[in-house]
Amino acid sequence: MLKKLALSLCFLVLPFQLQAEETRYISENVYVYLHSGPGSQYKILGSVAAGRKVTLLPEAQGGFSKVIDNKGREGWIQSKMIVKDPTFRITEPKLQQQIDDLQKELTTVKAVSALSSQNTSELEQQLAAAIQARKTAESSLATVQQQLLTANQDEKYRFWREGGMIAGVGLLIGLILAYFPKPGRKRKTSW
């Protein structure tokens, strides 16, 4: 009986242990903490930068997944911070290389022979679309950076303004209190 129970338990656990490790990536946050256990209450072993490749192990518990990071450390990361596809930090250099390759190819096509104008215009459209997509991404990045700078400056101005208002109200109350008559003692006349 005990042997049958142990054998059936082995057959149940075996498929989970045979799952292959999968390559995943850390999402676009600045960094993610690597914990020693499946929760934020466990010791922090370090951090993993955004876009880094990690090896996803088959263990998952309480919204955390077990991984091996690029430095070979084994720990737990929030499952929602792990994505299947490479992030923008990984794909951007590849896209830039593709743009450069398209530009070289376009130059070669123009120099070597006069191919049909339709093929040339298609390559030019692809190049223009890629350049436009890059410009749009750079523009949105600049806009977000400017908004962050403006928000920081507005916050500093708000603190100065509120501090000035508090100091002004305190000064005004101090001046008003200085002009109130002081309660005096009544003189006792002994007539």
NUVEX-265387 format. One line per field, with one value per residue: residue number from 0; residue in three letters; x, z, y of N, C-alpha, C in turn. Coordinates in Angstrom, 1 decimal. Example, Ala and Ser with C-alpha at 12.3 -4.5 7.8 and 13.67 -1.06 7.14 Angstrom:
# NUVEX-265387
num = 0,1
residu = ALA,SER
nX = 13.2,12.8
nZ = 7.8,7.1
nY = -5.7,-2.2
caX = 12.3,13.7
caZ = 7.8,7.1
caY = -4.5,-1.1
cX = 13.2,12.9
cZ = 7.8,7.9
cY = -3.3,0.0
//
This chain:
# NUVEX-265387
num = 0,1,2,3,4,5,6,7,8,9,10,11,12,13,14,15,16,17,18,19,20,21,22,23,24,25,26,27,28,29,30,31,32,33,34,35,36,37,38,39,40,41,42,43,44,45,46,47,48,49,50,51,52,53,54,55,56,57,58,59,60,61,62,63,64,65,66,67,68,69,70,71,72,73,74,75,76,77,78,79,80,81,82,83,84,85,86,87,88,89,90,91,92,93,94,95,96,97,98,99,100,101,102,103,104,105,106,107,108,109,110,111,112,113,114,115,116,117,118,119,120,121,122,123,124,125,126,127,128,129,130,131,132,133,134,135,136,137,138,139,140,141,142,143,144,145,146,147,148,149,150,151,152,153,154,155,156,157,158,159,160,161,162,163,164,165,166,167,168,169,170,171,172,173,174,175,176,177,178,179,180,181,182,183,184,185,186,187,188,189,190
residu = MET,LEU,LYS,LYS,LEU,ALA,LEU,SER,LEU,CYS,PHE,LEU,VAL,LEU,PRO,PHE,GLN,LEU,GLN,ALA,GLU,GLU,THR,ARG,TYR,ILE,SER,GLU,ASN,VAL,TYR,VAL,TYR,LEU,HIS,SER,GLY,PRO,GLY,SER,GLN,TYR,LYS,ILE,LEU,GLY,SER,VAL,ALA,ALA,GLY,ARG,LYS,VAL,THR,LEU,LEU,PRO,GLU,ALA,GLN,GLY,GLY,PHE,SER,LYS,VAL,ILE,ASP,ASN,LYS,GLY,ARG,GLU,GLY,TRP,ILE,GLN,SER,LYS,MET,ILE,VAL,LYS,ASP,PRO,THR,PHE,ARG,ILE,THR,GLU,PRO,LYS,LEU,GLN,GLN,GLN,ILE,ASP,ASP,LEU,GLN,LYS,GLU,LEU,THR,THR,VAL,LYS,ALA,VAL,SER,ALA,LEU,SER,SER,GLN,ASN,THR,SER,GLU,LEU,GLU,GLN,GLN,LEU,ALA,ALA,ALA,ILE,GLN,ALA,ARG,LYS,THR,ALA,GLU,SER,SER,LEU,ALA,THR,VAL,GLN,GLN,GLN,LEU,LEU,THR,ALA,ASN,GLN,ASP,GLU,LYS,TYR,ARG,PHE,TRP,ARG,GLU,GLY,GLY,MET,ILE,ALA,GLY,VAL,GLY,LEU,LEU,ILE,GLY,LEU,ILE,LEU,ALA,TYR,PHE,PRO,LYS,PRO,GLY,ARG,LYS,ARG,LYS,THR,SER,TRP
nX = 0.8,1.9,4.0,2.6,1.3,3.6,4.6,2.5,2.6,5.1,4.6,2.8,4.2,6.4,5.9,5.8,8.4,9.8,9.3,10.5,13.0,12.4,13.2,12.8,12.0,12.7,10.3,9.6,10.2,12.4,14.1,13.8,13.2,14.9,14.0,14.5,12.5,9.1,7.6,7.3,8.1,10.3,13.9,15.8,17.7,19.0,18.9,17.3,17.9,15.8,14.7,16.6,17.6,16.1,16.0,13.2,12.0,10.1,8.6,6.1,4.5,2.0,1.9,4.5,7.4,9.9,13.2,16.3,18.7,20.6,23.1,23.4,22.1,19.7,16.3,13.2,10.8,8.3,5.6,4.2,6.0,7.5,8.0,7.2,8.3,11.1,12.1,11.7,14.2,15.9,15.0,15.3,18.0,18.2,16.2,17.3,19.5,18.3,17.2,19.5,20.5,18.5,18.9,21.5,20.9,19.1,20.7,22.6,20.9,20.1,22.6,23.7,21.9,19.2,16.5,13.1,10.9,8.8,9.7,11.8,10.4,8.9,10.8,11.8,9.5,9.3,11.6,11.1,8.9,10.0,11.9,10.2,8.7,10.7,11.3,8.9,8.8,11.1,10.2,8.0,9.3,10.9,8.8,7.6,9.8,10.0,7.6,8.0,10.1,8.8,6.8,8.3,9.5,7.1,6.3,8.3,8.0,5.4,5.9,7.6,5.8,3.7,5.1,5.9,3.3,2.5,4.5,3.9,1.3,1.8,3.5,1.7,-0.2,1.4,2.0,-0.6,-1.2,0.6,-0.3,-2.6,-4.2,-2.6,-3.7,-4.2,-3.5,-5.9,-5.8,-5.7,-7.2,-6.9,-8.9
nZ = 0.0,0.9,-0.9,-3.3,-2.9,-2.7,-5.3,-6.9,-6.1,-7.0,-9.8,-10.0,-9.3,-11.0,-13.7,-13.2,-12.4,-14.7,-16.4,-18.7,-18.3,-18.9,-21.0,-20.0,-19.7,-17.8,-17.0,-18.1,-15.9,-13.8,-12.1,-10.5,-7.4,-6.2,-4.3,-1.5,-1.0,-1.8,-1.7,-0.7,1.9,2.4,2.5,0.6,-2.1,-4.1,-7.0,-10.2,-13.3,-15.6,-18.6,-18.5,-19.2,-17.8,-16.3,-16.2,-13.7,-13.0,-10.6,-8.8,-6.7,-4.8,-6.4,-7.0,-8.9,-9.4,-10.3,-12.2,-12.3,-14.5,-13.3,-12.2,-9.8,-7.7,-7.1,-6.1,-7.9,-8.5,-10.3,-12.2,-13.2,-15.0,-18.3,-21.5,-24.1,-25.5,-24.1,-24.8,-24.4,-25.3,-27.9,-29.2,-30.1,-32.0,-33.8,-34.6,-35.9,-38.0,-39.3,-40.2,-41.8,-43.8,-44.9,-46.0,-47.8,-49.5,-50.6,-52.0,-53.9,-55.4,-56.5,-57.9,-59.9,-62.0,-60.7,-60.8,-60.4,-58.6,-56.7,-55.5,-54.4,-52.5,-50.7,-49.9,-48.6,-46.5,-45.1,-44.5,-42.9,-40.7,-39.8,-39.1,-37.1,-35.2,-34.7,-33.6,-31.3,-30.0,-29.7,-28.0,-25.7,-25.1,-24.4,-22.2,-20.4,-20.2,-19.0,-16.5,-15.5,-15.3,-13.5,-11.2,-10.7,-10.3,-7.9,-6.1,-6.2,-5.1,-2.5,-1.5,-1.8,-0.1,2.3,2.5,2.8,5.2,6.9,6.5,7.5,10.2,10.9,10.6,12.6,14.8,14.7,15.1,17.7,19.2,19.3,20.9,23.9,27.0,29.6,32.6,36.1,38.5,40.3,43.7,45.7,48.8,50.3
nY = -1.2,1.3,1.5,1.7,4.2,5.9,5.5,6.5,9.2,10.0,9.9,11.9,14.2,14.2,15.3,18.1,18.6,18.1,20.2,22.5,25.0,28.5,31.2,34.6,38.1,41.1,43.5,47.0,48.6,50.5,48.9,45.7,44.0,41.2,38.6,36.4,34.6,33.7,36.3,39.8,40.2,38.7,38.4,40.8,40.0,41.3,43.4,43.5,44.8,46.6,45.0,43.0,39.7,36.8,33.5,31.6,29.6,26.6,27.0,28.8,31.0,32.7,35.0,35.5,34.5,32.0,32.6,32.7,35.0,37.2,37.3,34.9,34.4,32.9,33.4,35.1,36.8,39.3,38.1,39.6,41.3,40.0,39.4,38.0,38.7,40.4,43.6,47.2,48.3,46.2,45.7,48.2,48.8,46.8,47.6,50.0,49.0,47.7,49.9,51.2,49.2,49.1,51.6,51.4,49.3,50.6,52.6,51.0,49.7,51.9,52.8,50.5,49.5,50.5,49.8,48.8,51.5,51.2,49.3,50.7,52.9,51.6,50.7,53.1,54.1,52.3,52.9,55.6,55.3,53.8,55.7,57.8,56.5,56.2,58.9,59.7,58.2,59.2,61.8,61.5,60.6,62.8,64.6,63.4,63.5,66.3,66.9,65.6,67.1,69.7,69.0,68.5,71.0,72.5,71.4,72.1,74.9,75.1,74.2,76.3,78.5,77.8,77.7,80.4,81.6,80.6,81.7,84.4,84.6,83.9,86.1,88.2,87.6,87.8,90.5,91.6,90.6,92.0,94.5,94.4,95.4,95.0,93.0,94.6,95.1,95.9,98.8,99.1,101.2,102.6,104.2
caX = 0.0,2.8,4.7,1.7,1.1,4.8,4.7,1.6,3.0,6.2,4.0,2.1,5.2,7.4,5.7,6.2,9.9,10.3,9.1,11.8,13.2,12.1,13.8,11.9,12.6,12.1,9.5,10.3,10.4,13.8,14.6,12.9,13.9,15.1,13.8,14.9,11.3,7.9,6.9,8.1,8.6,11.6,15.1,16.2,19.1,19.6,17.9,17.5,17.6,14.8,15.1,17.5,17.1,16.1,15.5,12.0,11.9,8.7,8.0,5.4,3.7,1.6,2.2,5.9,7.9,11.3,14.0,17.7,19.0,21.8,24.3,23.4,21.4,18.4,15.5,11.8,10.4,6.8,5.3,3.7,7.2,8.2,7.3,7.7,9.0,12.1,11.5,12.1,15.7,16.5,14.6,15.6,19.2,17.9,15.4,18.2,20.4,17.4,17.1,20.8,20.6,17.6,19.5,22.5,20.3,18.5,21.8,23.1,19.9,20.1,23.8,24.0,21.1,17.9,15.4,11.8,10.6,7.9,10.4,12.5,9.5,8.5,11.9,11.8,8.4,9.6,12.6,10.5,8.0,10.9,12.4,9.0,8.4,11.7,11.1,7.7,9.2,12.0,9.4,7.2,10.2,11.2,7.6,7.5,10.9,9.7,6.5,8.5,10.8,7.8,6.1,9.3,9.6,5.9,6.2,9.2,7.3,4.3,6.4,8.0,4.6,3.0,5.9,5.7,2.0,2.5,5.3,3.2,0.2,2.4,3.9,0.5,-0.8,2.3,1.8,-1.9,-1.2,1.5,-1.1,-3.7,-3.8,-2.2,-4.6,-3.5,-4.0,-6.7,-5.2,-6.6,-7.0,-7.5,-9.5
caZ = 0.0,1.0,-2.2,-4.4,-2.7,-3.1,-6.7,-7.5,-5.8,-8.0,-11.1,-10.0,-9.1,-12.1,-14.8,-12.7,-12.3,-16.0,-17.2,-19.1,-17.9,-20.0,-21.0,-19.9,-19.5,-16.8,-17.6,-18.3,-14.7,-13.6,-11.6,-9.7,-6.4,-6.2,-2.9,-1.2,-0.9,-2.6,-1.1,-0.4,3.3,2.4,2.3,-0.8,-2.5,-5.0,-7.9,-11.6,-14.1,-16.6,-19.8,-18.4,-19.4,-16.6,-16.6,-15.3,-13.2,-12.9,-9.3,-8.7,-5.5,-4.2,-7.2,-7.3,-9.6,-9.1,-11.5,-12.1,-13.1,-15.4,-12.5,-11.7,-8.5,-7.8,-6.2,-6.4,-8.5,-8.7,-11.6,-13.1,-13.7,-15.9,-19.6,-22.4,-25.2,-25.1,-23.9,-25.7,-24.2,-26.0,-29.3,-29.8,-30.9,-33.2,-34.7,-35.2,-36.9,-39.1,-40.0,-40.8,-42.9,-44.8,-45.5,-46.9,-48.9,-50.4,-51.4,-53.0,-55.0,-56.3,-57.2,-58.8,-61.1,-62.0,-60.5,-61.0,-59.5,-57.6,-55.6,-54.8,-53.6,-51.4,-49.7,-49.3,-47.7,-45.3,-44.4,-43.9,-41.8,-39.6,-39.3,-38.5,-35.8,-34.2,-34.3,-32.7,-30.0,-29.3,-29.3,-26.8,-24.6,-24.7,-23.8,-20.8,-19.6,-19.9,-18.0,-15.2,-15.0,-14.9,-12.2,-10.1,-10.5,-9.7,-6.6,-5.4,-6.1,-4.2,-1.1,-1.2,-1.7,1.2,3.4,2.6,3.3,6.7,7.6,6.4,8.5,11.5,11.1,10.8,13.9,15.8,14.8,15.7,19.1,19.8,19.6,21.8,25.2,28.0,30.8,33.7,37.4,39.0,41.5,44.9,46.4,50.1,50.8
caY = 0.0,2.4,1.6,2.3,5.6,6.6,5.5,7.4,10.5,10.2,10.1,13.2,15.3,14.1,16.3,19.4,18.7,18.0,21.4,23.2,26.4,29.3,32.5,35.7,39.4,42.0,44.6,48.3,49.4,50.8,47.7,44.9,43.4,39.8,38.2,35.1,33.7,34.1,37.4,41.0,40.2,37.9,39.2,41.2,39.5,42.3,43.9,43.1,46.0,46.4,44.5,41.9,38.3,35.9,32.2,31.4,28.3,26.2,27.3,30.0,31.0,33.9,36.2,35.5,33.3,31.7,32.9,32.8,36.3,37.2,37.1,33.5,34.4,32.3,34.1,35.2,38.2,39.4,37.5,40.6,42.1,39.2,39.4,36.9,39.3,41.4,45.0,48.3,48.4,45.2,45.8,49.4,48.7,45.9,48.4,50.9,48.3,47.5,51.2,51.4,48.2,49.6,52.8,50.9,48.6,51.6,53.2,50.0,49.5,53.1,52.8,49.4,49.5,51.3,48.8,49.4,52.6,50.7,48.6,51.7,53.7,50.8,50.7,54.5,54.2,51.5,53.7,56.8,54.9,53.5,56.9,58.5,55.8,56.5,60.3,59.7,57.6,60.2,63.0,61.2,60.5,64.2,65.2,62.8,64.1,67.7,66.9,65.3,68.3,70.7,68.6,68.7,72.5,73.0,70.9,73.0,76.2,74.9,74.2,77.7,79.3,77.4,78.2,81.9,81.9,80.2,82.7,85.7,84.5,84.0,87.5,89.0,87.3,88.3,92.0,91.9,90.3,93.0,95.8,94.2,95.9,93.9,93.1,95.1,94.9,97.0,99.4,99.1,102.5,102.4,105.4
cX = 0.9,3.6,3.9,1.4,2.4,5.0,3.8,2.0,4.2,5.6,3.3,3.1,6.2,7.1,6.0,7.7,10.5,10.1,10.4,11.8,13.0,12.8,12.7,12.7,11.9,11.4,10.2,10.4,11.9,14.6,13.6,13.7,13.8,15.0,14.2,13.7,10.2,7.1,7.8,8.6,9.9,12.7,15.4,17.6,19.8,18.5,18.3,17.1,16.5,15.4,16.1,16.8,17.2,15.6,14.4,12.0,10.4,8.0,7.4,4.5,3.3,1.9,3.6,6.4,9.4,12.1,15.5,18.1,20.3,23.1,24.4,22.7,20.1,17.5,14.1,11.6,8.9,6.5,4.8,4.8,8.0,7.4,8.0,8.6,10.0,11.5,12.1,13.7,16.5,16.2,15.0,16.9,19.0,17.2,16.4,19.1,19.5,17.3,18.4,21.0,19.7,18.2,20.6,22.0,19.7,19.6,22.4,22.2,20.0,21.4,24.1,23.1,19.8,16.8,14.1,11.5,9.6,8.6,11.2,11.6,9.0,9.6,12.0,10.7,8.7,10.6,12.0,9.6,8.9,11.5,11.3,8.7,9.4,11.6,10.0,8.1,10.1,11.2,8.6,8.1,10.6,10.0,7.4,8.6,10.6,8.6,7.0,9.3,9.9,7.1,7.0,9.4,8.3,5.8,7.1,8.6,6.2,4.8,6.9,6.8,3.9,3.8,5.9,4.4,2.0,3.3,4.6,2.0,0.7,2.9,2.7,-0.1,0.1,2.1,0.5,-1.9,-0.3,0.7,-2.3,-3.3,-3.6,-3.2,-3.8,-4.1,-4.8,-6.0,-6.2,-6.2,-7.7,-8.0,-10.6
cZ = 0.0,-0.3,-3.3,-4.2,-3.1,-4.6,-7.4,-7.3,-6.7,-9.3,-11.2,-10.0,-10.3,-13.2,-14.4,-12.7,-13.7,-16.9,-17.5,-18.6,-19.1,-19.8,-21.0,-19.7,-18.4,-17.5,-17.6,-17.1,-14.6,-13.1,-10.7,-8.7,-6.5,-4.7,-2.7,-1.0,-1.7,-1.9,-0.8,1.0,3.4,2.1,0.8,-1.1,-3.4,-5.9,-9.3,-12.4,-15.2,-17.9,-19.7,-18.6,-18.1,-17.1,-15.6,-15.0,-13.0,-11.6,-9.3,-7.4,-5.0,-5.1,-7.5,-8.0,-9.3,-10.4,-11.2,-12.9,-13.9,-14.6,-11.9,-10.3,-8.7,-6.7,-6.7,-6.8,-8.6,-10.2,-12.6,-13.7,-14.7,-17.2,-20.6,-23.5,-24.7,-25.0,-24.8,-25.6,-25.1,-27.5,-30.0,-30.6,-32.1,-34.3,-35.4,-36.2,-38.1,-40.0,-40.8,-42.0,-44.1,-45.6,-46.5,-48.1,-50.0,-51.3,-52.4,-54.2,-55.9,-57.1,-58.2,-60.0,-60.9,-61.9,-60.8,-60.0,-58.3,-56.4,-54.8,-53.9,-52.4,-50.3,-49.1,-48.3,-46.4,-44.4,-43.7,-42.7,-40.5,-39.0,-38.5,-37.1,-34.8,-33.8,-33.3,-31.3,-29.2,-28.9,-28.1,-25.6,-24.1,-24.0,-22.4,-19.9,-19.2,-18.9,-16.6,-14.6,-14.5,-13.6,-11.0,-9.7,-9.9,-8.2,-5.7,-5.2,-5.1,-2.7,-0.7,-1.0,-0.4,2.4,3.6,3.1,4.8,7.4,7.6,7.4,9.9,11.9,11.4,12.1,15.0,15.9,15.4,17.2,19.8,20.1,20.5,23.2,26.2,29.1,32.0,35.0,37.8,40.3,42.6,45.6,47.8,50.7,51.7
cY = 1.3,2.6,2.1,3.8,6.4,6.6,6.4,8.9,10.9,10.6,11.5,14.4,15.3,15.1,17.7,19.6,18.7,19.2,22.1,24.6,27.3,30.7,33.6,37.0,40.2,43.1,45.9,49.1,49.6,49.6,47.0,44.1,41.9,39.3,36.7,34.1,34.3,35.2,38.6,41.0,39.4,38.9,39.5,40.8,40.5,42.8,43.5,44.3,45.6,45.9,43.4,40.6,37.5,34.5,31.9,29.9,27.9,26.5,28.7,29.9,32.4,35.1,36.4,34.3,33.2,31.9,32.7,34.0,36.1,37.1,35.7,33.4,33.8,33.0,34.3,36.7,38.1,38.9,38.5,41.4,41.2,39.1,38.4,37.5,40.2,42.8,46.0,48.4,47.4,45.4,47.1,49.4,47.8,46.7,49.4,50.3,48.0,48.7,51.4,50.4,48.6,50.7,52.3,50.1,49.5,52.3,52.3,49.8,50.7,53.1,51.7,49.4,50.3,50.2,49.5,50.5,52.2,50.1,49.7,52.5,52.9,50.8,52.1,54.7,53.5,52.3,54.9,56.4,54.5,54.7,57.7,57.8,56.1,58.0,60.4,59.3,58.6,61.4,62.7,61.1,61.9,64.9,64.7,63.4,65.5,67.8,66.6,66.4,69.4,70.3,68.8,70.2,73.0,72.6,71.8,74.4,76.2,74.9,75.6,78.6,79.0,77.9,79.7,82.3,81.6,81.3,84.0,85.7,84.6,85.4,88.4,88.8,87.8,89.8,92.4,91.7,91.4,94.2,95.6,94.8,94.8,94.1,93.6,94.8,96.1,97.5,99.5,100.4,102.3,103.7,105.1
//
